[in-house]
Amino acid sequence: MQLPPPSQKRLQQREELVRRLRELLGDPDQVIHRPEDLVVYECDALSAYRQQPMAVILASSAEEVSRVVRLCGEIDIPIVPWGAGTGLSGGALPLSDGVVISLARMNRILDIDLENRAVTAEAGVTNLAITRAVEDRGFYYAPDPSSQLACTIGGNVAENSGGVHCLKYGTTTNNILGVQVVLADGEVVDLGGKSMDQGGYDLLALMTGSEGLLGIITEATVRILRKPESARAFMAVFDSVESTGRAVSDIIASGMVPSGMEIMDRLSIEAVEDFLGCGYPRGVEALLLVELDGVAAEVEARIGTLETLLRQAGATELRRADTEEERARLWSGRKAAFPAMGRVAPDYYCMDGTIPRGRLPEVLHLIQAMSKDFGLQVANVFHAGDGNLHPLILYDSNAPGELERAESFGAEILQLCVRVGGVLSGEHGIGVEKRDLMPCMFTDADLDSQERVKAAFDPRQLLNPGKVFPLLRRCIPGGSMHVHAGELPFPGLERF
Amino acid sequence: MAKPTRSNRSAALEAIEVQVVEAEAAGTPVEITGGRTKAGLGRRDSLPRLDVSALDQLVSYEPGELVLVVQPGMRLSTVEELLAGENQHLAFEPPHWGEEATVGGTVACGLSGPRRFKVGAARDFVLGIELVDGRGQRFRAGGRVVKNVTGYDMSRALTGSFGTLGVLTEICLKLWPRPETQATLVVDGCDRVDALALMLAWAALPLEITGLAYLPEGGSPVGRLLARIEGPEPAVTAQLRRLVEGTAGSISEFGEAKSAHVWKQLRELELFQPGADEELWRFSLAPAHALRLVEQLEGHGLLRSGLDWGGGQVWALFPARVAASSLHQIALLLGATAWRFARGPEDANDEAFTPLSPGVHRLNQRLKQAMDPKGIFSPGRMYRPD
């Protein structure tokens, strides 16, 4: 993995840059520049790639972000925006000849408007803090990425974050009304607001998921929903991962939209049981977790159909959570799957492709076959409802050649996803991680069009350069999320 | 793995590419058209037409995936029939405004019907597109799966671009299962202050309310409040009961057929067809501001108005030649955005859309420039060219 080579001219400006930033911001504590202090910022949650920026700016307002961006424009310094650093694709990896602007200090909720069902928050407010601010009134913010305790709303917008419930409630892009953005020239603009439409082109849509390449999000207005009055979880046991995949397709085809549908295979179930003992059956091939939520009368009306479908699809055992406690217990195993895997193998490698749901049985079967060919185990635990796979390839980085085999295996999985009509990333983003795989999915013309959009917003390529777009337009298998000895970056966070 | 290449070309597609390349070479702007049912939206220039009606093929429909891929010229009614056969639908409830309405026009105009406030807008259902840009380059963006963060979300950005960024040649849409049934609660003789208060309160309930509108009753100061509930029959009945219990006034219920009819009427703007000396406006705003908007519009000769999307969309009829800039100014001050509908082919509709802030306007121009450098796709459709 390469980043654009650092410019000596920029590196030589380091001292002057730090001096001018400190002058600009007034409070010297807002500029971090000593190597020992910069360690915290040398990588995001894709910790395989690390490098220190020349400085980190702790901005406290959009106006300050704007001033820093203007200064960087004046002296040609690239900028990487930073929320909480929980991203999994290296989107916030610093540039050694650039600066990081951290939005973490901008953590105020600015407006709670229950009448219009909207909350406006500064970029550094965490995802969960938005829900916390309105839950006593019965509302919540729907997208629930696994890192929601730590990840920021600004980062969520930049990455178009998902979560377990996006099958029914959509990802970030379906749940925001407006953003305030600092553009590459330092101008501060508002895109959208509290109305359901904005005038002109839908720039809010372009900004969402732009991975910090089109602007720096300083504020977001999100749509909040009333908490569903009923949520019921089910667990169905199957004798193969393939038949579990078929059950998912059957449920979707039946006209039901569960709020979540998650598959775990044998390896993950056993690992979770060893780790947590949450009561999943042992010795079974696969299980499917399904949750229905909404109006109580509607949920009740669908339970019978769901149970019949699961049995018809071959479920050998069916469990229904009748209490909130049982529901939490059913989900606890799923939420612990990633950390549990760290006890099964020294290292794992997490993929994030999405495929058409109907191809689940075939793709899962092929992944198992590939696992034999590569001589590496793979665990499957993923968002089956929207076809978002997270195969975890288990390997040992100390065993000669295993890392390379794992990488080849991972690349083959992602290429398989694209081949069956899917995409490279369902929710983790491209960042630096999958950047070089982009030509496997997009033609030159496709990529040209996206680069022209980039140039329209940031003609000088100062915002997060080296991310998303391949340096070479060839399909080169790249890396993914590596975890060694179970040491997840942010070990305290649940992983989905 | 080899780089992807795409060579599926039909004669109709090639003809369009040729027209774009010729227009680009000659520097002569064209207007992309389909069924011409949305011609009243935006500013009007008489430009040679680039008609995509011939691109009307179904590319793929996999009901189990809840995904449909069609060419833009396919009629909306054809698509809806096809989906109904599988108990599916376009949940954003696109308006037709004429039998010839196409999927391409729907996406190009970014139009959504009454269910929008609950399930999302047209753009939330566009998963991927294929497009020929202003340089004649054909490219794809997005994909055919529901969860995708690979590359910029150009599909959403192209939705509602009124044919000014490129020619859509393929559209992938997300489908939803059709609710089993529907019913509508009707409150007649409802004062507008009460109506808005009820709509705001009901929209915030954890119920499957998928339509909330307040419509005028022939010139009287009161109107009819409509609340649609969709889902399995027992759930619809249970929810209706809950709404009725807490509501005073003249209450009635519309069963499935009548409910479907009344929401179709609203979607098709049957109550808001302008007379000979009238013009139609549409405002999108924060729902709680709806009455403040209506009160201000009354100061400018408002004839009749109706609230949709729980207050988030206001339809308004004015006498012809009302001062457009004043209405846009009102919209701006309330954080709203407005559309003026052209009164006919002769109406240039110069101030069709509320002006953008200078910063956002500049970004719009830069995006246009990136996609259509020579400005061959209706350069003046949305805003007056500088």
Interface residues (C-beta under 8 A of the other chain):
Chain A: D113 L114 E115 N116 R117 A118 G138 F139 E159 N160 G162 C166 L167 G170 T171 T173 N174 L183 E187 V188 V189 D190 L191 G193 K194 S195 M196 D197 Q198 G199 G200 Y201 D202 L203 A205 L206 T208 G209 S210 L214 R226 K227 P228 E229 S249 I252 A253 S254 G255 M256 V257 G294 V295 A297 E298 E300 A301 R302 T354 I355 P356 R357 G358 H383 D386 G387 N388 Q415 V418 R419 G421 G422 V423 L424 S425 G426 E427 H428 G429 I430 K434 M438 P439 C440 M441 F442 T443 D444 A445 D446 D448 S449 Q450 R452 V453 K454 A455 A456 F457 V468 R473 R474 C475
Chain B: M1 A2 K3 P4 T5 R6 E62 P63 G64 E65 L66 V67 N87 Q88 G110 R116 F117 G120 A121 R123 D124 L131 D133 Q137 R138 F139 R140 A141 G143 R144 V145 V146 K147 N148 V149 T150 G151 Y152 D153 M154 R156 A157 T159 G160 S161 L165 W176 P177 R178 E180 L200 A203 A204 L205 P206 L207 E208 G231 P232 E233 P234 A235 T237 A238 Q239 S284 L285 A286 P287 A288 W309 G312 Q313 G335 A336 T337 F353 T354 P355 L356 S357 G359 V360 H361 L363 N364 R366 L367 K368 Q369 A370 M371 M382 Y383
